[in-house]
Amino acid sequence: MDVEEISPAILKKGEKTMKIKFLLRHVAIDDKTKAIIEKKIAKLDKFFESDQEALVTLRKAGDTEILELTIHSVGMIFRSE
């Protein structure tokens, strides 16, 4: 199984921080793609009141590349695929 974990990025906006972890399964991304994903996720910061953690999982299923996003916030989990 080809799994790679990229060191987490921390985005700060005022007093809020969002820790973003990347998990790659059978996929490789460059720094530009990683920066685009981080920028898009940073826009979600306005919906949360405190610090949160985001897990971005990129995987390949056949010819399709799938991005899963899981955000852990105080007492809640938000998921998207």
C-alpha positions in Angstrom: 0.0 0.0 0.0 1.4 3.4 -1.1 0.6 5.8 1.7 2.5 9.1 2.3 1.8 11.6 5.0 3.0 15.2 4.4 4.0 17.3 7.4 1.1 19.3 8.7 0.6 22.9 7.7 -0.7 25.5 10.2 -2.8 28.4 9.0 -3.3 31.3 11.3 -6.0 33.9 11.0 -6.0 36.3 14.0 -6.3 34.1 17.1 -7.7 31.1 15.2 -5.5 28.4 13.9 -6.2 25.5 11.6 -3.9 22.5 11.4 -4.0 20.8 8.1 -2.7 17.2 7.6 -2.3 15.6 4.2 -2.6 11.9 3.7 -1.8 10.6 0.1 -2.7 7.1 -1.0 -1.4 6.1 -4.4 -1.2 9.8 -5.4 1.6 12.4 -5.5 1.0 16.2 -5.4 3.3 19.1 -6.0 3.7 22.2 -3.8 1.4 24.3 -6.0 -1.5 21.9 -5.6 -0.9 21.7 -1.9 -1.0 25.5 -1.7 -4.3 25.7 -3.6 -5.9 23.1 -1.3 -4.6 25.0 1.8 -6.0 28.3 0.4 -9.4 26.8 -0.2 -9.6 25.2 3.3 -8.5 28.6 4.9 -11.8 30.1 3.6 -13.7 27.7 5.8 -12.1 29.2 8.9 -14.8 31.9 9.2 -17.4 29.2 10.1 -15.6 28.0 13.2 -15.2 29.7 16.5 -12.0 28.0 17.8 -9.0 26.1 16.7 -9.6 23.1 14.5 -7.8 20.3 12.7 -8.4 19.3 9.0 -7.4 16.0 7.5 -7.1 16.0 3.7 -7.0 12.5 2.2 -6.1 12.2 -1.5 -6.5 8.7 -3.1 -6.8 7.2 -6.5 -9.5 4.7 -7.3 -9.1 3.4 -10.8 -8.9 6.4 -13.1 -10.5 8.7 -10.5 -8.7 10.9 -8.0 -10.7 11.5 -4.8 -10.2 14.2 -2.2 -11.8 13.7 1.3 -11.9 16.5 3.8 -12.5 15.9 7.5 -12.5 18.9 9.9 -12.5 18.3 13.7 -13.8 21.2 15.7 -15.1 21.5 19.3 -17.4 18.4 19.7 -18.2 18.1 16.0 -16.8 16.4 12.9 -17.5 17.7 9.4 -16.8 15.4 6.4 -16.8 16.0 2.6 -15.8 13.9 -0.3 
